[in-house]
């Protein structure tokens, strides 16, 4: 599994939006405001925000006071939803039937790896579904019992 800069930049921008969405009224944030501190490309961030818009994660505001806000509460947006909007999937299991037709695998019938990759995806999806944008924006990520005892 390898997440690209789309996800990294997207998360940074979403955290920025989440931190500005707690004000009343909600503050509309421009792309320029989002990229200045991080020195990201405005064009690249615009493409990322467009993907997030299609997924309903952000909402564009047009005109002089234009920019972006979150499409819903930060507490309702999961890390899984963000990754899937930007990457397509959290973890690609190459042995899945829709992908398998595009690759050649001589060991499919005897493979012991496929169940491991499938379980990895299940665990990642479960974990990413438990992490919200609000948690990341507030830097309020509590480790699980297992993680505390490592």
C-alpha positions as CSV (number, residue, x, y, z in Angstrom):
1,X,0.0,0.0,0.0
2,X,1.3,3.4,-1.0
3,X,-0.6,6.6,-0.6
4,X,0.3,9.3,-3.0
5,X,0.8,13.1,-2.6
6,X,-2.9,13.4,-3.6
7,X,-3.9,11.9,-0.3
8,X,-1.2,13.7,1.7
9,X,-2.0,17.1,0.2
10,X,-5.7,16.4,0.4
11,X,-5.6,15.6,4.1
12,X,-3.6,18.7,4.9
13,X,-6.1,20.8,3.0
14,X,-9.1,19.1,4.6
15,X,-7.6,19.6,8.1
16,X,-7.1,23.2,7.2
17,X,-10.8,23.4,6.1
18,X,-12.0,21.5,9.2
19,X,-10.1,23.9,11.5
20,X,-11.9,26.8,9.8
21,X,-15.3,25.2,9.8
22,X,-15.7,25.4,13.6
23,X,-16.1,29.2,13.4
24,X,-19.6,30.7,13.2
25,X,-20.4,31.5,10.4
26,X,-18.3,28.9,8.7
27,X,-15.3,30.4,7.0
28,X,-14.8,29.9,3.3
29,X,-11.2,29.1,2.5
30,X,-9.5,29.8,-0.8
31,X,-7.1,27.5,-2.5
32,X,-4.5,30.2,-2.2
33,X,-4.9,30.2,1.6
34,X,-4.6,26.5,1.7
35,X,-1.4,26.2,-0.4
36,X,0.6,29.2,1.0
37,X,1.8,27.7,4.2
38,X,2.6,24.3,2.6
39,X,4.0,25.6,-0.7
40,X,1.8,23.3,-2.7
41,X,0.9,23.9,-6.4
42,X,-2.4,25.7,-6.7
43,X,-3.2,23.7,-9.9
44,X,-2.6,20.3,-8.1
45,X,-4.6,21.3,-5.1
46,X,-7.5,22.4,-7.4
47,X,-7.5,19.0,-9.0
48,X,-7.5,17.3,-5.5
49,X,-10.3,19.5,-4.3
50,X,-12.3,18.7,-7.5
51,X,-12.1,15.0,-6.6
52,X,-13.1,15.7,-3.1
53,X,-16.0,17.8,-4.4
54,X,-17.3,14.9,-6.5
55,X,-17.3,12.7,-3.4
56,X,-19.3,15.3,-1.5
57,X,-16.4,15.9,1.0
58,X,-15.9,19.6,0.1
59,X,-18.3,22.2,-1.2
60,X,-17.2,25.0,-3.6
61,X,-18.4,28.6,-3.2
62,X,-18.2,30.7,-6.3
63,X,-17.8,34.5,-6.7
64,X,-15.7,37.2,-5.0
65,X,-15.9,35.5,-1.6
66,X,-15.4,32.1,-3.3
67,X,-13.4,29.1,-1.9
68,X,-14.2,25.9,-0.2
69,X,-15.9,24.6,2.9
70,X,-16.4,21.0,4.1
71,X,-19.4,19.3,2.4
72,X,-20.5,17.9,5.8
73,X,-19.3,17.9,9.4
74,X,-15.7,16.9,10.0
75,X,-17.0,14.2,12.4
76,X,-18.9,12.5,9.6
77,X,-15.9,12.4,7.2
78,X,-13.7,9.3,7.6
79,X,-10.2,8.7,6.5
80,X,-11.4,5.8,4.4
81,X,-13.8,8.1,2.6
82,X,-11.0,10.5,1.8
83,X,-8.5,7.9,0.7
84,X,-11.1,6.2,-1.6
85,X,-12.1,9.6,-3.1
86,X,-8.5,10.4,-3.9
87,X,-6.9,7.0,-4.6
88,X,-9.9,4.9,-5.6
89,X,-9.3,2.3,-2.9
90,X,-7.4,2.0,0.4
91,X,-5.5,-1.2,-0.5
92,X,-5.7,-2.9,-3.8
93,X,-5.9,-6.7,-3.7
94,X,-4.7,-7.8,-7.1
95,X,-6.4,-11.2,-6.7
96,X,-9.9,-9.7,-6.7
97,X,-11.9,-11.0,-9.6
98,X,-12.3,-7.5,-11.3
99,X,-8.5,-7.0,-11.2
100,X,-7.5,-10.6,-11.7
101,X,-8.7,-10.6,-15.3
102,X,-6.1,-7.9,-16.1
103,X,-3.1,-9.7,-14.6
104,X,-1.5,-13.1,-15.2
105,X,-1.0,-15.2,-12.1
106,X,0.2,-18.8,-12.4
107,X,-0.4,-19.6,-8.8
108,X,-4.0,-18.5,-8.2
109,X,-5.4,-21.9,-7.3
110,X,-2.6,-22.7,-4.8
111,X,-2.0,-19.2,-3.5
112,X,-1.7,-18.5,0.2
113,X,-1.1,-14.8,-0.3
114,X,-4.6,-13.8,-1.5
115,X,-6.3,-14.3,1.9
116,X,-3.6,-12.3,3.6
117,X,-4.1,-9.3,1.2
118,X,-7.9,-9.6,1.5
119,X,-7.6,-9.5,5.3
120,X,-5.1,-6.6,5.1
121,X,-7.7,-4.6,3.2
122,X,-10.5,-5.5,5.6
123,X,-8.3,-4.4,8.6
124,X,-7.2,-1.1,6.9
125,X,-10.8,-0.3,5.8
126,X,-12.0,-0.9,9.4
127,X,-9.3,1.2,10.9
128,X,-9.6,4.0,8.3
129,X,-13.4,4.0,8.9
130,X,-12.8,4.7,12.6
131,X,-10.7,7.8,12.0
132,X,-12.5,11.0,11.3
133,X,-11.4,14.3,9.9
134,X,-12.4,15.9,13.1
135,X,-10.0,13.6,15.1
136,X,-7.2,14.5,12.8
137,X,-8.0,18.3,12.8
138,X,-8.0,18.3,16.6
139,X,-5.0,16.1,16.8
140,X,-7.1,13.9,19.0
141,X,-6.2,10.4,17.9
142,X,-6.3,8.0,20.8
143,X,-4.3,4.8,20.4
144,X,-6.0,1.5,20.9
145,X,-5.2,-0.7,23.9
146,X,-2.8,-2.8,21.8
147,X,-0.9,0.3,20.5
148,X,-0.5,1.6,24.1
149,X,1.2,-1.6,25.2
150,X,3.8,-1.8,22.5
